[in-house]
Amino acid sequence: MSFTKTIVKLLTISMLTIGCATIRHDSFHTIDKLKEADFNKLNGRYSNNPVDGKGKILRSLYNGEYQAKSFWTNLEQYQIGSASDWRNQTVEFEFVTSEKAIFRLYQGDSLIDKRKVKGKFKDGYFYVRPFFVVMPLVPVLFGYNTHRMRIGKADDNLVVDYKWNIWMFFLTAGQSEKGQSSLVFNKQ
């Protein structure tokens, strides 16, 4: 019984420390310092394809290099699509309040997808509520998957900083990857 309590305590502590952290790395781009009252300045339609940006994989079991993602792929972790699709797509932001926004993905003038997002303004950025999943089936399967995103404004462009951390263990095999990016999207 004490072994089970210890495992539960460790899982609780790890979930709290992993899930509460924000993006701490500095953006690769300088942003305009927006205040919470300025949330409407992010409203508009932007390209889904990044025009500039940098990213790096900090830790991985594979020797892959970082490849830029579209804005929508950063927002929806399991969205797939090719870079040729992104060039013809735009993302529209509409902030309802300073803590709620509606993002719409368009292919030309046709609406493809829509997502309501909650978050908060801090340090000139709009921080999207983090995505966090824990699989606590110790010792057979254990892992976590976190994704964090913040959005800032630089002139008429958006700067989207994104950070991910994945760790999973299944019996004798495992996977681990951690990385971050900072991408720029043009206003349309």
ZAMARLUM-14920 format. One line per field, with one value per residue: x, y, z of N, C-alpha, C, CB in turn; chain; residue number from 1. Coordinates in pm, 1 decimal. Glycine has a CB too. Layout:
// residues N
n_x: [X|...]
n_y: [Y|...]
n_z: [Z|...]
ca_x: [X|...]
ca_y: [Y|...]
ca_z: [Z|...]
c_x: [X|...]
c_y: [Y|...]
c_z: [Z|...]
cb_x: [X|...]
cb_y: [Y|...]
cb_z: [Z|...]
chain: [A|...]
n: [NUM|...]
END
This chain:
// residues 188
n_x: [81.8|195.5|380.7|215.1|101.6|330.5|395.6|169.6|199.7|442.5|362.0|167.4|321.4|496.0|310.6|213.7|446.2|521.3|292.9|234.3|425.0|537.5|623.1|955.8|1178.5|1346.1|1197.8|1291.4|1249.1|1177.7|908.0|604.2|507.0|224.0|-59.2|-308.1|-544.2|-513.1|-588.2|-744.5|-581.0|-455.8|-642.5|-742.6|-650.0|-419.7|-134.5|-109.2|123.1|456.8|670.9|915.3|1149.4|1275.9|1381.9|1441.0|1531.5|1570.7|1617.5|1617.1|1542.4|1579.1|1758.2|1651.6|1593.1|1473.2|1169.8|983.9|649.8|305.3|88.3|-161.3|-103.8|59.5|-131.9|-329.5|-231.4|-246.4|-311.4|-273.3|-96.6|39.4|319.6|260.4|-17.0|-41.7|43.0|-173.7|-354.5|-519.5|-533.5|-772.7|-812.6|-1021.7|-1083.9|-1287.8|-1302.7|-1045.5|-948.3|-1049.9|-1061.9|-1146.5|-1034.1|-1005.4|-963.5|-892.4|-924.2|-849.9|-1143.3|-1303.5|-1420.8|-1241.2|-1181.6|-1249.2|-1175.1|-1215.7|-1036.3|-882.3|-701.6|-441.8|-317.7|19.0|322.3|327.1|244.5|-6.2|-91.5|-170.3|-386.5|-219.2|-164.0|-192.3|-118.5|-125.1|-15.9|-72.2|-10.9|161.1|369.9|363.6|289.8|385.8|389.2|414.2|279.4|326.6|231.7|294.3|200.8|253.8|147.3|252.0|279.6|442.5|502.4|300.2|284.9|253.2|409.5|478.3|550.0|647.3|646.7|740.2|723.1|779.1|752.1|771.5|716.6|704.4|680.7|967.5|1059.9|1097.1|1030.8|1146.3|1130.1|1204.9|1155.7|1164.0|1023.9|1012.5|814.4|723.3|436.4|273.8|50.3|-257.2]
n_y: [-119.2|126.2|161.2|216.9|460.4|619.0|620.8|753.9|1003.3|1087.7|1102.3|1303.6|1525.1|1546.8|1605.6|1854.6|2015.8|1999.1|2078.9|2344.7|2524.3|2800.8|2929.8|2981.6|3053.1|3313.4|3494.2|3453.9|3676.2|4027.5|4170.5|4373.1|4525.7|4431.8|4517.1|4383.5|4520.1|4579.4|4366.9|4343.8|4426.1|4208.9|4091.6|3982.1|3861.7|3614.5|3469.1|3114.3|2990.4|3002.2|3287.8|3347.3|3241.7|3043.5|2736.0|2463.2|2132.8|2020.7|1789.4|1456.2|1119.1|1050.0|1139.0|1361.8|1679.9|2005.6|2108.1|2365.7|2447.1|2494.5|2765.7|2665.0|2395.3|2411.4|2498.6|2295.4|1998.9|1749.2|1788.8|1737.3|1799.8|1934.6|2146.9|2274.4|2298.2|2482.0|2724.6|2827.5|2882.7|3065.1|3210.5|3328.2|3556.2|3625.9|3799.2|3751.9|3821.2|3938.2|3698.7|3496.9|3359.5|3316.6|3109.3|3071.2|2860.7|2898.9|2795.8|2956.0|3124.6|2952.0|2811.6|2593.3|2486.8|2549.8|2690.6|2740.4|2919.0|2944.4|3158.7|3375.1|3711.2|3806.9|3960.7|4093.6|3902.0|3673.8|3399.3|3081.0|2844.3|2571.7|2249.3|1934.2|1603.3|1308.6|977.6|750.8|467.5|299.6|18.7|-36.2|144.4|472.8|824.5|1160.9|1444.5|1755.5|2073.7|2406.6|2739.9|3074.1|3396.8|3679.7|4023.8|4176.1|4456.6|4443.4|4174.7|3836.9|3679.2|3361.3|3167.2|2846.6|2551.8|2222.2|1908.0|1578.8|1264.9|921.3|591.7|252.3|-58.1|-193.8|-12.2|327.0|681.5|1010.4|1357.8|1700.0|2041.2|2371.4|2662.0|2965.0|3144.3|3351.1|3507.0|3649.6|3933.2|3926.8]
n_z: [0.0|71.4|-133.2|-352.2|-267.6|-267.4|-541.9|-642.6|-518.2|-636.2|-906.4|-887.5|-801.7|-1022.9|-1227.6|-1142.9|-1148.9|-1417.8|-1560.2|-1485.8|-1569.0|-1769.8|-2097.9|-2101.1|-2247.3|-2426.9|-2693.2|-3034.2|-3172.9|-3163.4|-2994.1|-2994.7|-2697.9|-2578.2|-2383.6|-2159.0|-2213.7|-2479.0|-2638.2|-2870.8|-3077.6|-3183.9|-3342.9|-3668.3|-3998.9|-4082.3|-4245.5|-4277.8|-4318.5|-4213.7|-4246.9|-4155.1|-3908.6|-3634.5|-3492.1|-3267.7|-3182.5|-2869.1|-2728.8|-2829.1|-2923.8|-3176.7|-3477.3|-3600.1|-3762.6|-3676.1|-3822.5|-3961.9|-3858.0|-3948.6|-3844.2|-3760.4|-3716.9|-3493.0|-3314.0|-3317.1|-3225.0|-3350.1|-3609.3|-3952.9|-4257.7|-4561.7|-4650.4|-4888.6|-4878.6|-4667.4|-4774.5|-4911.8|-4719.5|-4456.2|-4126.9|-3910.7|-3645.2|-3376.2|-3104.7|-2833.6|-2564.3|-2339.7|-2255.8|-2410.0|-2734.0|-3080.3|-3327.9|-3672.8|-3951.4|-4288.9|-4628.4|-4896.0|-4943.7|-4807.4|-4509.6|-4308.8|-4053.8|-3705.1|-3392.1|-3046.8|-2807.5|-2492.2|-2273.7|-2143.6|-2100.2|-2065.5|-1996.4|-2247.0|-2427.0|-2555.7|-2387.7|-2473.9|-2328.9|-2181.9|-2337.2|-2203.0|-2120.3|-1928.2|-1888.1|-1663.2|-1610.8|-1438.2|-1378.0|-1648.0|-1861.2|-1890.6|-1916.6|-2050.0|-2223.1|-2332.3|-2454.4|-2527.4|-2606.6|-2713.9|-2819.9|-2988.0|-3102.5|-3371.1|-3527.6|-3804.9|-3805.1|-3671.4|-3396.8|-3304.6|-3042.7|-2952.3|-2760.1|-2680.5|-2504.3|-2469.7|-2323.9|-2291.3|-2173.0|-2231.5|-2115.5|-2202.4|-2384.2|-2505.5|-2558.7|-2619.5|-2646.4|-2688.3|-2751.8|-2909.8|-3069.6|-3264.9|-3460.4|-3744.6|-3876.8|-4153.6|-4182.1|-4355.2]
ca_x: [0.0|281.4|439.2|113.1|93.2|451.4|380.6|67.2|261.1|538.6|285.7|104.9|427.0|543.7|206.1|208.3|564.0|522.9|175.0|218.5|530.8|509.8|738.0|1055.7|1285.1|1320.8|1161.5|1398.6|1204.1|1132.7|763.8|543.0|459.1|80.0|-120.4|-432.7|-646.3|-484.1|-606.6|-804.1|-477.1|-418.1|-747.4|-708.1|-626.6|-276.2|-93.0|-88.2|258.4|552.5|760.6|1046.0|1149.1|1379.9|1339.6|1542.0|1497.3|1668.7|1647.4|1539.3|1606.8|1602.5|1848.3|1577.5|1612.0|1348.4|1106.6|881.2|511.1|210.9|26.9|-268.6|-43.0|100.3|-253.6|-389.9|-112.8|-262.0|-352.8|-169.8|-108.4|170.5|355.2|191.8|-150.4|-30.5|61.3|-303.7|-443.2|-506.7|-593.2|-835.6|-826.8|-1126.5|-1086.3|-1417.3|-1257.7|-899.2|-913.4|-1112.0|-1049.0|-1191.0|-942.8|-1068.0|-871.6|-955.1|-857.1|-910.8|-1255.3|-1380.6|-1386.9|-1202.2|-1186.8|-1271.2|-1138.3|-1221.9|-915.1|-874.7|-565.0|-427.1|-210.2|126.3|450.1|311.1|201.6|-126.9|-53.3|-278.0|-388.9|-135.4|-216.8|-116.0|-175.2|-41.7|-58.8|-13.3|-27.1|291.5|494.9|348.4|290.8|388.3|441.8|343.5|285.3|289.1|250.0|265.0|211.8|223.0|133.9|285.4|265.6|561.3|449.9|174.3|301.2|241.3|520.9|422.3|650.5|586.7|737.7|683.3|801.9|712.6|828.9|684.0|783.0|614.6|755.6|1112.5|1092.4|1055.4|1051.5|1164.3|1161.6|1181.0|1200.4|1098.9|1033.5|960.1|782.6|658.1|328.7|233.7|-90.6|-310.9]
ca_y: [0.0|243.8|176.6|282.9|599.5|685.9|641.7|857.4|1130.9|1125.0|1142.8|1432.8|1626.2|1565.8|1673.9|1994.3|2088.7|2001.9|2145.9|2484.5|2608.7|2875.1|2933.2|3065.9|3098.4|3439.7|3480.1|3487.3|3798.7|4134.1|4191.4|4490.2|4491.6|4452.7|4503.2|4308.1|4605.3|4588.2|4235.0|4355.9|4452.0|4081.4|4050.5|3993.7|3738.7|3596.1|3352.5|2991.6|2947.2|3096.6|3357.1|3354.8|3178.8|2949.0|2635.4|2360.3|2018.5|2023.5|1651.7|1360.2|989.2|1039.9|1241.9|1451.0|1822.8|2079.0|2158.3|2463.9|2404.3|2602.2|2815.2|2574.9|2272.4|2440.8|2510.5|2161.5|1914.0|1630.0|1830.2|1706.4|1872.4|1960.6|2288.2|2331.4|2336.9|2597.8|2847.6|2875.7|2891.1|3178.0|3191.3|3451.5|3569.3|3714.9|3793.9|3781.4|3893.8|3927.4|3562.0|3401.4|3393.1|3217.7|3098.4|3004.6|2823.6|2912.8|2758.7|3059.2|3183.8|2843.6|2777.9|2452.4|2446.6|2659.6|2648.0|2838.4|2906.3|3024.6|3189.8|3498.8|3801.1|3821.2|4005.5|4132.0|3786.3|3598.9|3260.9|2984.4|2745.7|2458.1|2115.7|1846.9|1469.1|1215.6|837.4|700.8|323.5|253.5|31.5|-78.0|260.0|602.5|929.4|1287.8|1515.2|1893.9|2170.9|2542.3|2835.8|3213.3|3474.8|3820.6|4105.7|4250.8|4540.3|4384.6|4029.6|3762.2|3594.4|3248.6|3084.9|2716.8|2463.9|2089.4|1815.4|1449.1|1156.0|806.2|465.1|137.7|-178.6|-178.6|87.2|461.5|792.0|1137.5|1468.9|1831.7|2142.7|2501.7|2737.9|3099.9|3161.9|3476.4|3490.8|3779.6|3971.7|3922.1]
ca_z: [0.0|77.1|-267.0|-433.8|-223.2|-313.9|-685.5|-660.5|-479.6|-740.5|-1024.0|-858.0|-802.3|-1160.5|-1304.7|-1102.4|-1195.2|-1563.4|-1614.5|-1446.9|-1622.3|-1892.6|-2188.2|-2035.8|-2336.6|-2495.0|-2833.2|-3126.6|-3238.0|-3074.9|-3008.4|-2934.4|-2563.3|-2566.4|-2252.4|-2164.2|-2275.5|-2622.5|-2698.2|-3004.2|-3177.4|-3245.8|-3436.6|-3809.6|-4074.8|-4099.6|-4322.6|-4200.2|-4352.3|-4155.7|-4340.2|-4091.6|-3778.4|-3596.5|-3396.2|-3243.4|-3099.2|-2761.2|-2689.2|-2906.0|-2945.5|-3320.3|-3527.4|-3688.0|-3747.2|-3661.6|-3943.4|-3926.1|-3865.7|-3974.1|-3721.6|-3718.7|-3666.3|-3355.9|-3233.5|-3312.7|-3230.3|-3432.1|-3743.9|-4051.4|-4383.6|-4621.3|-4663.1|-5005.1|-4831.6|-4580.5|-4853.0|-4957.1|-4603.7|-4363.9|-3994.4|-3863.5|-3500.5|-3327.7|-2959.3|-2774.3|-2445.6|-2329.8|-2218.6|-2501.9|-2875.4|-3178.6|-3441.2|-3787.6|-4058.5|-4420.4|-4753.2|-4978.8|-4869.4|-4746.5|-4371.9|-4293.5|-3913.9|-3611.0|-3256.5|-2938.2|-2727.9|-2370.0|-2236.0|-2066.9|-2140.2|-1968.5|-2053.6|-2386.6|-2506.1|-2521.2|-2361.3|-2493.7|-2220.5|-2222.2|-2363.1|-2114.8|-2103.5|-1852.3|-1892.4|-1538.3|-1589.6|-1392.7|-1451.3|-1787.2|-1949.9|-1823.5|-2001.3|-2053.9|-2349.8|-2307.1|-2562.8|-2482.9|-2715.6|-2684.0|-2942.4|-2973.4|-3222.9|-3413.1|-3635.8|-3851.0|-3808.3|-3547.5|-3354.7|-3230.1|-2974.9|-2925.5|-2686.6|-2656.8|-2423.6|-2474.1|-2265.5|-2277.9|-2145.5|-2243.4|-2079.1|-2214.8|-2486.9|-2468.8|-2651.4|-2552.2|-2735.6|-2631.5|-2845.9|-2906.5|-3193.9|-3269.3|-3601.8|-3782.0|-3974.6|-4211.3|-4183.9|-4491.6]
c_x: [86.4|350.3|342.2|100.4|213.3|441.9|280.2|123.3|359.0|467.4|221.5|207.4|475.2|439.4|199.9|327.2|568.1|411.0|165.7|321.9|484.8|632.5|838.7|1163.4|1245.6|1285.0|1283.4|1368.7|1160.4|985.2|723.4|487.7|311.1|36.7|-252.9|-543.7|-629.3|-512.9|-664.9|-700.9|-427.9|-523.7|-700.9|-691.1|-478.2|-249.9|-77.4|53.5|359.0|642.1|901.3|1036.9|1261.2|1320.4|1450.9|1483.0|1607.3|1710.7|1559.4|1616.6|1641.3|1691.1|1777.7|1609.7|1476.2|1297.9|991.7|741.7|425.0|155.4|-76.7|-214.7|8.2|-20.3|-320.3|-277.3|-125.6|-313.3|-239.0|-196.9|31.0|193.7|287.3|48.6|-143.6|-22.5|-71.1|-402.1|-415.4|-575.8|-646.0|-849.9|-941.6|-1131.4|-1222.2|-1395.6|-1106.0|-853.7|-972.0|-1100.4|-1106.9|-1093.3|-1013.5|-962.5|-947.1|-864.1|-921.0|-1018.0|-1339.8|-1329.5|-1359.5|-1224.2|-1201.9|-1238.3|-1150.6|-1104.6|-925.6|-728.5|-561.4|-311.7|-110.0|252.5|439.4|264.1|62.6|-83.1|-175.8|-270.8|-312.9|-214.6|-130.8|-188.5|-75.1|-102.8|3.2|-32.0|107.6|278.8|483.1|363.3|290.3|444.7|364.2|369.0|237.7|320.3|208.6|286.7|178.4|228.8|163.4|272.6|396.0|523.6|314.7|179.7|275.9|369.5|460.1|537.7|581.8|690.2|668.4|780.5|723.3|805.8|733.5|767.7|678.5|696.9|905.3|1154.1|1043.5|1083.7|1065.4|1196.5|1122.9|1231.9|1123.6|1115.9|976.7|941.2|707.7|557.4|282.2|85.6|-135.5|-398.8]
c_y: [125.8|268.0|252.0|430.1|679.5|717.0|753.4|994.5|1178.4|1171.7|1279.6|1545.3|1651.7|1637.5|1821.8|2073.3|2099.4|2089.7|2293.9|2577.0|2681.0|2867.5|3030.3|3115.6|3231.1|3410.8|3515.0|3620.6|3899.9|4160.1|4326.5|4447.4|4528.3|4436.6|4429.3|4389.4|4615.9|4458.6|4242.7|4382.1|4323.8|4032.7|4071.0|3858.0|3732.0|3471.6|3232.6|2938.8|3046.4|3158.1|3366.4|3279.4|3080.8|2849.7|2536.6|2250.2|2009.0|1883.8|1559.1|1229.8|969.5|1154.6|1337.0|1597.0|1888.9|2124.5|2247.8|2406.2|2524.1|2651.1|2715.4|2443.8|2292.9|2447.7|2375.0|2060.2|1796.4|1661.6|1796.1|1785.3|1901.1|2109.9|2351.8|2371.7|2466.4|2728.2|2909.0|2893.7|3017.6|3142.0|3327.1|3446.1|3663.6|3698.7|3838.1|3863.8|3881.8|3786.6|3456.3|3451.5|3280.9|3223.9|3020.4|2980.7|2827.1|2858.7|2851.0|3130.0|3079.2|2813.4|2628.2|2405.1|2571.1|2607.6|2764.9|2811.5|2997.1|3046.9|3316.3|3580.3|3813.4|3861.5|4037.4|4021.0|3740.9|3453.7|3172.3|2883.2|2620.9|2329.7|2019.5|1714.2|1384.7|1076.7|766.4|551.1|260.3|107.4|-4.1|38.6|385.8|704.4|1057.2|1353.9|1656.9|1979.7|2307.1|2638.5|2975.3|3292.3|3620.5|3892.6|4180.0|4326.6|4482.6|4232.2|3967.9|3685.3|3486.7|3165.9|2958.2|2628.4|2330.7|2003.4|1684.8|1345.6|1039.6|680.5|355.2|10.9|-155.6|-75.2|224.6|562.3|919.1|1243.6|1598.9|1933.9|2271.5|2570.1|2876.4|3133.2|3293.7|3449.3|3629.2|3804.8|3976.5|4040.8]
c_z: [0.0|-57.8|-358.2|-396.6|-270.7|-463.0|-712.9|-624.9|-585.8|-867.6|-1003.9|-862.2|-944.0|-1245.1|-1269.2|-1154.4|-1347.1|-1616.7|-1585.2|-1508.6|-1748.4|-1982.0|-2129.0|-2131.2|-2400.8|-2639.4|-2918.2|-3195.2|-3132.7|-3100.4|-2950.5|-2799.2|-2550.6|-2421.6|-2268.7|-2232.7|-2427.3|-2697.3|-2839.4|-3114.1|-3244.5|-3345.2|-3579.7|-3872.6|-4108.7|-4183.4|-4229.3|-4219.3|-4293.4|-4262.5|-4285.4|-3959.6|-3759.3|-3499.2|-3374.9|-3157.8|-2994.7|-2717.8|-2771.5|-2915.9|-3092.7|-3364.8|-3623.0|-3660.0|-3737.0|-3798.0|-3902.7|-3945.4|-3902.2|-3840.8|-3669.8|-3663.9|-3524.2|-3262.8|-3212.1|-3331.9|-3325.6|-3571.7|-3840.1|-4179.0|-4435.0|-4632.7|-4783.9|-4969.7|-4751.7|-4658.5|-4896.8|-4842.3|-4523.2|-4232.9|-3949.4|-3712.3|-3471.5|-3176.4|-2909.2|-2647.1|-2442.4|-2293.4|-2311.0|-2644.7|-2960.4|-3294.4|-3551.0|-3894.7|-4190.3|-4529.8|-4857.0|-4896.8|-4797.1|-4605.7|-4361.9|-4150.0|-3826.6|-3471.6|-3160.1|-2845.1|-2605.5|-2337.1|-2152.7|-2123.3|-2027.5|-2044.3|-2202.6|-2478.0|-2463.0|-2508.1|-2378.2|-2380.9|-2264.4|-2245.3|-2283.5|-2097.5|-2025.3|-1865.3|-1772.6|-1511.8|-1553.8|-1351.8|-1599.8|-1882.8|-1866.3|-1919.7|-1985.2|-2188.8|-2322.1|-2429.3|-2508.6|-2598.4|-2663.7|-2813.8|-2910.9|-3105.8|-3247.6|-3539.4|-3678.8|-3854.2|-3671.4|-3521.9|-3265.2|-3174.9|-2928.1|-2857.5|-2662.9|-2578.1|-2415.4|-2411.5|-2244.0|-2259.0|-2152.3|-2227.9|-2092.6|-2317.8|-2442.2|-2577.9|-2570.0|-2655.7|-2668.1|-2731.3|-2830.4|-3040.9|-3174.5|-3417.5|-3624.7|-3892.5|-4020.4|-4197.0|-4328.6|-4520.0]
cb_x: [-93.2|386.2|474.2|-22.3|82.6|574.9|336.2|-57.1|332.8|631.0|178.5|36.5|544.4|579.0|69.6|201.9|690.2|510.8|54.8|224.8|655.4|471.9|696.5|1119.8|1314.8|1443.5|1039.4|1417.3|1088.6|1216.1|685.5|430.8|543.2|2.8|-141.4|-475.9|-642.0|-339.9|-696.6|-906.5|-360.0|-395.9|-877.5|-581.8|-714.9|-205.3|39.4|-190.4|276.2|638.1|708.1|1091.5|1021.1|1502.7|1212.5|1667.1|1483.3|1613.1|1624.6|1506.3|1515.9|1469.4|1967.2|1428.7|1693.7|1367.0|1057.7|897.3|464.3|96.4|-38.3|-361.8|71.7|178.1|-351.7|-502.7|-81.9|-355.2|-388.0|-164.5|-189.8|182.3|507.0|191.1|-212.4|90.1|146.5|-361.3|-427.1|-567.6|-488.7|-973.5|-695.4|-1266.5|-975.2|-1496.0|-1323.9|-846.5|-958.5|-1259.9|-901.3|-1339.6|-808.1|-1186.2|-809.2|-989.7|-874.1|-971.0|-1343.4|-1373.7|-1500.5|-1054.6|-1059.7|-1419.2|-994.4|-1359.0|-789.4|-949.0|-476.7|-404.2|-265.2|148.0|556.9|438.0|302.3|-242.8|7.3|-268.0|-535.4|-30.2|-216.8|-92.8|-208.6|-29.8|-17.1|-70.9|-86.9|344.7|598.6|213.7|170.3|471.7|440.7|387.8|198.3|362.2|166.2|352.9|118.5|321.5|-8.0|426.1|146.8|685.6|550.5|139.7|441.1|120.7|634.8|328.4|717.2|533.9|781.9|647.5|832.2|674.3|898.1|592.0|854.6|538.1|712.6|1174.1|1029.2|1123.5|934.7|1275.3|1089.1|1250.2|1187.5|1156.1|960.6|1056.2|698.9|762.1|209.4|271.6|-113.9|-389.1]
cb_y: [-0.4|227.6|37.9|212.7|606.6|599.3|511.4|826.7|1117.7|1006.5|1038.9|1429.3|1582.9|1430.6|1608.3|2004.6|2021.2|1860.6|2080.8|2496.2|2525.6|3023.5|2975.2|2990.4|2992.0|3534.2|3570.7|3375.3|3769.4|4263.3|4078.3|4551.2|4564.9|4354.7|4642.5|4267.6|4744.5|4626.5|4150.6|4467.1|4524.0|3975.5|4129.1|4075.0|3733.5|3585.5|3380.8|2884.1|2935.4|3027.2|3496.5|3503.7|3111.0|3021.0|2564.3|2420.2|1884.4|2098.9|1629.6|1415.3|875.2|1040.3|1178.0|1427.1|1881.5|2199.5|2042.5|2591.7|2340.8|2555.4|2952.6|2547.2|2226.9|2572.3|2606.6|2144.0|1863.2|1533.3|1984.5|1553.7|2004.0|1893.9|2304.1|2230.7|2224.9|2584.0|2819.1|2780.5|2767.1|3308.4|3132.1|3473.0|3620.3|3683.2|3881.4|3650.0|3837.5|4025.7|3535.4|3378.1|3418.7|3244.1|3029.4|3089.3|2682.8|3059.6|2600.6|2998.7|3263.3|2716.8|2819.7|2432.7|2366.1|2714.1|2591.1|2831.0|2941.3|2955.6|3204.5|3468.5|3939.5|3688.8|3899.1|4184.1|3670.2|3616.8|3245.3|2914.3|2709.7|2433.0|2080.4|1914.1|1402.9|1258.7|767.8|776.0|255.9|340.8|-55.0|-144.3|257.9|597.6|886.4|1380.4|1444.6|1948.2|2132.2|2581.5|2796.9|3272.0|3458.9|3837.0|4205.6|4155.6|4546.9|4437.4|3993.1|3666.9|3677.4|3161.3|3161.2|2650.6|2528.3|2021.0|1874.2|1409.4|1199.1|792.5|466.7|138.7|-297.0|-309.8|48.6|503.9|803.5|1128.9|1453.9|1848.2|2092.6|2589.3|2666.0|3203.4|3043.1|3582.2|3409.0|3786.6|4109.2|3794.3]
cb_z: [120.0|188.5|-328.2|-417.7|-71.0|-285.4|-754.7|-574.2|-344.5|-772.5|-1055.9|-720.7|-713.3|-1224.4|-1280.1|-952.0|-1145.0|-1620.0|-1563.0|-1298.6|-1651.7|-1862.2|-2334.5|-1923.1|-2445.4|-2486.2|-2869.3|-3231.1|-3336.6|-3095.4|-2939.4|-3026.1|-2454.0|-2656.9|-2184.7|-2022.3|-2213.8|-2643.2|-2610.3|-3004.0|-3112.7|-3138.0|-3411.1|-3827.3|-4205.1|-3962.9|-4398.5|-4240.5|-4506.8|-4050.1|-4371.0|-4069.9|-3756.2|-3534.5|-3442.8|-3175.7|-3183.7|-2643.0|-2535.3|-3046.8|-2897.0|-3398.7|-3596.4|-3673.2|-3864.4|-3567.9|-4034.8|-4009.6|-3731.8|-4068.5|-3745.6|-3834.9|-3758.3|-3350.6|-3300.0|-3423.2|-3094.3|-3364.7|-3749.1|-4081.1|-4366.4|-4759.7|-4674.0|-5121.8|-4745.8|-4492.1|-4975.3|-5059.0|-4514.8|-4425.1|-3890.4|-3930.6|-3434.9|-3394.4|-2899.0|-2743.5|-2312.6|-2226.7|-2079.2|-2465.3|-2912.7|-3226.5|-3400.3|-3844.6|-4033.6|-4448.4|-4790.3|-5109.4|-4963.7|-4833.9|-4274.9|-4333.6|-3874.3|-3618.5|-3253.6|-2860.7|-2812.0|-2251.1|-2359.6|-1916.7|-2179.2|-1887.2|-2032.0|-2437.4|-2492.0|-2629.8|-2218.6|-2633.5|-2180.8|-2117.4|-2517.4|-1978.1|-2242.4|-1701.5|-2028.1|-1425.0|-1716.0|-1274.7|-1387.7|-1807.9|-2046.5|-1692.2|-2144.9|-1937.0|-2461.3|-2182.8|-2691.6|-2361.5|-2833.3|-2578.0|-3004.1|-2918.1|-3209.7|-3437.5|-3757.5|-3989.2|-3856.8|-3552.1|-3279.4|-3320.3|-2854.6|-3056.5|-2551.5|-2789.7|-2279.8|-2621.0|-2131.2|-2400.8|-2006.5|-2379.8|-2166.2|-2249.6|-2623.7|-2342.4|-2754.5|-2445.3|-2871.7|-2492.1|-2986.7|-2793.0|-3308.0|-3196.4|-3653.1|-3827.3|-3914.2|-4358.1|-4112.8|-4514.2]
chain: [A|A|A|A|A|A|A|A|A|A|A|A|A|A|A|A|A|A|A|A|A|A|A|A|A|A|A|A|A|A|A|A|A|A|A|A|A|A|A|A|A|A|A|A|A|A|A|A|A|A|A|A|A|A|A|A|A|A|A|A|A|A|A|A|A|A|A|A|A|A|A|A|A|A|A|A|A|A|A|A|A|A|A|A|A|A|A|A|A|A|A|A|A|A|A|A|A|A|A|A|A|A|A|A|A|A|A|A|A|A|A|A|A|A|A|A|A|A|A|A|A|A|A|A|A|A|A|A|A|A|A|A|A|A|A|A|A|A|A|A|A|A|A|A|A|A|A|A|A|A|A|A|A|A|A|A|A|A|A|A|A|A|A|A|A|A|A|A|A|A|A|A|A|A|A|A|A|A|A|A|A|A|A|A|A|A|A|A]
n: [1|2|3|4|5|6|7|8|9|10|11|12|13|14|15|16|17|18|19|20|21|22|23|24|25|26|27|28|29|30|31|32|33|34|35|36|37|38|39|40|41|42|43|44|45|46|47|48|49|50|51|52|53|54|55|56|57|58|59|60|61|62|63|64|65|66|67|68|69|70|71|72|73|74|75|76|77|78|79|80|81|82|83|84|85|86|87|88|89|90|91|92|93|94|95|96|97|98|99|100|101|102|103|104|105|106|107|108|109|110|111|112|113|114|115|116|117|118|119|120|121|122|123|124|125|126|127|128|129|130|131|132|133|134|135|136|137|138|139|140|141|142|143|144|145|146|147|148|149|150|151|152|153|154|155|156|157|158|159|160|161|162|163|164|165|166|167|168|169|170|171|172|173|174|175|176|177|178|179|180|181|182|183|184|185|186|187|188]
END
